[in-house]
Amino acid sequence: MIFNKWKMLSTLSVLIIALLLFSNAVSYAQTFTDVKDDYWAADYIKKVKSLGIITGYPDATFRPASEVTKVQALVMISRLYKLDNNIITDIKNKYQGLLDELKVELWAQDGIAVALSSGIISEEVLKEYYKSEKAKMPATKEEICIFLTRAMGLEKEAKSKTIIILPFKDAELIPAQVAPYVDMMIQKGIINEKGDSQGRFNPKSSMNRAMMAKVLSIAYDYIKENKVAQQIFSDIGIEDKDTITISGTIVSILKDANEAYITIEDMDGQKNIYFVDANTDITLDDSIIKFTDLVEGLMVEVKVTEKQRIVSMKAKSIEEKYSGKVKSLILTTPAILTIEYEENGNYKVKSFYLDSNAKIILDDEETFVYKINEGDLVQLKIKNNKITEIIAESKGKHIKGIIKEIKYNPEPNLTVEDENGNLYEFPIDNKVKIERNSKNAVITDLRNGDKVEIDVEYNVIIEIKAEALKDEDEGIIKAILISSKPKLTILNKDGEEVSYYISKNVDIKIDGKKDSIYGLRLGYFAEIDIESNEIVSMKIEPREQNDRYEGTIEYLNYDAGVIVLSVNNYKTGEKEIVRIDIVADTSFIDSDGDKIKFKYLNVGDELIVIGNFDGGIFTAKTIIVTQRSK
């Protein structure tokens, strides 16, 4: 019995082992309960399952008609690379902070990290998926085409084609930026060029699991045959960690959506091209930036792989100054300003982007960039190829004011004062166009005091329109200066001594007869016509050397010993102004014949003054007050 018992146990063990082996064999060979052998995608499904690209459900179903979410699609596509677990762990560690921030599902974290690292999706798009809760929504056909094109390393090739004609009836529904990816998937046999039964692509429709099995199966063969995984993951430094350090200056940048090609000129003057992408660690002045923020002219220290990929970059800001003339201004966002400037005797043209916080000064006033015009002179402050400050001066200015001075040193310069009291001084162009009083004129015709409008171009006056400001005055001649710029001083009716230059073409008439400046005498009464502070005509009435004046005090100055009388001209019947000088022996008498003092006289008192002229000055001997002012 014992023998039989052991025999039975032995036989049972053999049976159990056989059943276990058979069970494993069946499990390995099993497809899925809902996928028959004659199903159109059966072979594709078997293949992706065996490769671990798409797994089934615990109930042994595949569910081929189920839609694939965006996260599921990314995870499935990331498995095409068949990476070693250690490599996946390294990649996930790099993105763990982002994965935790977005609360990416644990089962999807490996695949999402690989998708980020290989450039299948960008961090910005992934954030948008999760923050807008689109991650669990079905992936569209156009999204799958983009993901697969990138996963297969074909994005550059896809974008290199300039003319794309898609064969689908609904091709117009495919966005222009998506068309290159769809076209590439057709070329590689991933997508059927005939579309669905109606010849349509339906870019916004979803893909089910059976369709995904087909496209992933074909994509896997391409990736394996072309060693895409080795190339991609070597470039991001997982398999190729050896780098060299290079220092130099960025001299040109060619940017793409996912990477940029940068030409660096090293210290020996050698230029080489490298590329950066979202995985490159970049700092500018110790602050982390994206590769899209890089600009030409930066001093950089980079670590590069043998594949010419920049693993890390330390960049330092470059500050420059330029002075030149505006060639063009393009009001895009950001604005682009192009200037022409001189360097070593040669004229060069260069364009700069405008920083959003740039300070802009035009003609000493803070303003906006659109106020700057072609031809304006500018001084620019540049930081990292961006304009941070513009100090501009208008190519042309139009100024209204009064001529304050005309100088020759040796070229003529004109100083103009505007209505706000601002003074402007500019040289006058030798081909300047001048009008004075609506007639053609020359520089020497202009006068101080002229009302003027000037047009200035590049700080040189090119046109002048002047108008003489006319005035008139009258009074007793107090001084005559005969020189290259003769001047006449009169005591006017307000009791003020004022001086005027005499025009070289002055018209002088003395007692009705034409005369010259040499016929003038102190004490003569002058009626003068003035244009812009210059006497252009005079009518002179010679005074008899009166020894008596009767009139009313208009003004007096006790300290200076001066009285200004308003007297009647017996010839014309008009009032005239006469200055009376008081001396030490001048006596003052009131209407009763009593002596009084000078200090008791007041404006408005009526007087009789007896005296005589001496060198054109009337000196009083006796002053009689005939009537006091009230």
Protein Blocks (a to p, Z undefined) as FASTA:
>chain_A
ZZmmmmmmmmmmmmmmmmmmmmmmmmmmpccfklcfklmklmmmmmmmmnomaccdfkop
aklmbccdfklmmmmmmmmnopafklmmmmmmmmmmmmmmnopafklmmmmmmmmmnoma
cfklmmmmmmnopmmpccdfklmmmmmmmmnopmmmmmmpmbdcdfbfklmmpcfklmmm
mmmmmmnomacfklpmnopaklmbccdfklmmmmmmmmmmmmmmnommmmmmmmnommmm
cccddddddfbdcddfkbccdddddfkopacdddddfklccdeehiacdfklpcehiacd
ddddfkopafbdcddddddddddddfbdcdbddddddddddeehiacdddddddfkbccd
eehiacdfklpcghiacddddeehiafbdcdddfbacdddddfbdcddfbccdddddfko
pacdddddfkbccdeehiacdfklpcghiacddddeehiafbdcddddddddddddfbdc
ddfbdcdddddfkopacdddddfkbccdeehiacdfklpcehiacddddeehiafbdcdd
dddddfbdcdddfbdcfknopacdddddfknopacdddddddfklccddfkopacdfklp
cehiacddddddeehiacdfbdcdfbdcZZ
